[in-house]
Amino acid sequence: MKLVIVESPAKCETIKRYLGQDYIVEASLGHICDLATSGKGGLGVDVENGFKPTYIISNDKKSVVNDLIHKAHQSDEVILATDPDREGEAIAWHLANVLKLDVKKAKRLEFHEITRDSITEAMKHPRTIDLNLVSSQETRRILDRIIGFKLSNLIYKKIKSRSAGRVQSATLKMVAEHEAEIAKFVQEEYWVVHVKVKIGRKEYELDYIPADSKSSMIKSEDIAKGIIDRLGDQFVISSIERKKVTKESKEPFTTSTLQQEAFSRLKFKTSKTQRIAQKLYEGINVGDEHMGLITYIRTDSTRLSPTFIERANRYILERFGKEYMGHQKEIKHQELAQDAHEAIRPTKNHRTPESVKQYLKDDEYNLYKLIYNRALGSLMKPKVDEVMTINLENNGVKFKLELTRTLFPGYEILEQKKEHDDTFPDLIEGSSLQLVSKEFEKKLTQPPAHYSEAKIVKMMEDAGIGRPSTYAATIDILNKRGYTTNKDGLLIITDQGIKTNRVLEKYFPDIVNAKYTANMEKRLDDISEGKETRESVLSSFYYPFMENIEDAAVRMYKDPQEETGDLCPKCGAPLVYKEGPHGRFIGCSNYPKCKYVQKEEKEKPEETGDKCPQCGRPLVYRKDSKGKRFIACSGYPSCEYVRAIEETISEKVVKPCPKCGGNLVRKKGIYGYFLGCTNYPTCSYMEKIIKKKKKQNK
């Protein structure tokens, strides 16, 4: 028997089915080890001895590890099949150490899609653990630990900000700079003219062409009114121009472009996109089979495998015809792209979105359709449109009308859009068109839009900070730390975010510098390629950074405490607002000499209008730890009577109870709805609900 270890339990069943009865497939549930918090400064790193790390098994993984050790002892061989990235390599290395495998000889499977062919091929060609990749991940983790323990602790003491980091702080600066532009924006008035003409039975709105082509904005109400007043009832067609426009399909998705497109088209937040994509990668049940629908989702490459291209071309030829066959897009090699994995694509061409729709939730189907159409479409012919531009004049005022029709749908045939009218109206130069309506409207210029999550992801990618696996997590941590708020996918900086960025810019300019962070990412990549060593990267960072920390600890002033305006009832010192692990509270400014903390005044619970059937005191609405409302006795804890709100159905009182004078409300029983007393079980009165007969039309 052989033991195969993956990261996620969702993969176990599928991979076991592919491998057969001679294999056990278990999951590590992600990382099993992390840096200890022992040693100098609690870093878990021996700085003086080459930054040697000390690892311990995470508390929440001890039972998982014990189970894996037990199964490893019972197995003839252990095969490591964690994710094919830097983190996955580190997990494989930790597993090898914990299970006492020979790190240099342990079998390591690498596959980028969970399909029978991919798993079988990986089993035929196992490799060993890439120790350079492990060293790169270890360096990244130590850097994050140093910054997290030293810088995060410092800014929490000084300004109550909860964390700082290489990637999150550089990203926060980009948001802060943009928000500053929004704050400086001054609104201006401008005017728009709306003019419609009739062609056949249809009405079309024309685009105004200003006499001064340098500025298309009408900045005066008098000018706008003058334009409208000059217009007569007829527009003369001065010229008609036609041209063909070719629209190429886009490259297949990377992690970044998928997150951007999912936000633009589906309004998905980055975390939601990653969560759904992860499920599509790990596999879903299609009929009787559990299968992976897409390839590995953490990638910055637009490359497609030759095998996929060959299969896709054959599929396009069979389904759509030779005229739709295009060519592979030129692969864009970004300076900081790793190109370790191919682009995100479907695992099978014949597994169309429609063929699996019944097995997917709506969001899963929509995201899969995006991925499928983008990958297949990238290999298809471009769309060809014809654009007809009609130039018109009316008493010296110029307008234009652009109409578009599709000559060849190309890759857009995958979208299966509804048929539309692809004919142009029969028009000739010199002919006239009838004015239908004319008006002008005042508008106000709008400030730059807040950055969307998708925009932030693109900026991170362009700047070279972070990696595909960290984009969504970085945005998530900015929100969790209270530096930004997320409103419908738009990031809006908070006062705490502004303060944090301002302090980091002043005292730690390198940490918020995108170029510095990008260079650090490049050096981590160099470690993975054997071009740099872990110790050289950590040494060049650690010693200047610690000098900076010591200097900032002296120069950085603590935020003055915000006073409430009241005095401490114990010692008379001012009461101030404080930040604790559970949020904001009010305490004495004379702490630690005076440890007074003001207790929150609890709101008086809302009464239901009914009496407790056990003690007769009023019943009230309360909330449990999850915020769900229930009904309880106001005499708690002396009376512990509780009941769910569902038992009384959220209906208005129908009528008084004839037995006890309480209230009869609509309740649901095993035979349907009935009227029951709210003082149940003290009063068990109930009656049927008599349905009114519908009046028959005579």
Buried (B, 14 or more C-beta within 10 A) or exposed (E): EBBBBBBBEBBBEBBBBBBEEEBBBBBBBBBBBBBBEEBEBEBBBBBEEEBEBEBEBBEEBEEBBEEBEEBBEEBEEBBBBBBBBBBBBBBBBBBBBBBEBEBEEBBBBBBBBBBBEBBEBBBEEBEBBBBBBBBBBBBBBBBBBBBBBBBBBBBBEBBBBBBBBBBBBBBBBBBBEBBEEBEEEEEEEBBEBEBBBEBEEEEBEBBBBBEEEEEEEBEEEEBBBEBBEEBEEBBBBBEBEEEEEEEBBBBBBBBBBBBBBBBEEBEBBBBBBBBBBBBBBBBBEBEEEBBBBBBBBBBBBBBBBEEBBEBBBEBBEEBBEEEBBBEBBEBEEBEBBBEBBBBBBBBBBEBBBEEBBEBBEEBBBBBBBBBBBBBBBBBBBBBBBBEBBBBBBBEEBBBBBEBEEBEBBBBBBBEEEEEEEEEBBEBEEEEEBEBEEBEBEEEEEEEEEBBBBBBBBBBBBEBBBBBBBBBBBBBBBBBEBBBBBBEEBBBBBBEBBBBBBBBBBEBBEBBBBBEBBBBBBBBBBBBBEEEBBBEEBBBEBBEEBBEBBEEBBEEBEEEEBEEBEEBBEEEEBBBBEBBEEEEEEBBBBBBEEBEBBBEEEEEEBEEBEBBBBEEEBBBBEBEEEEEEEBBBBBBBEEBEBBBEEEBBEEEEBBEEBEEBEBBBBBBEEEEEEBBBBBBBEEBEBBBEEEEEEEEEEE
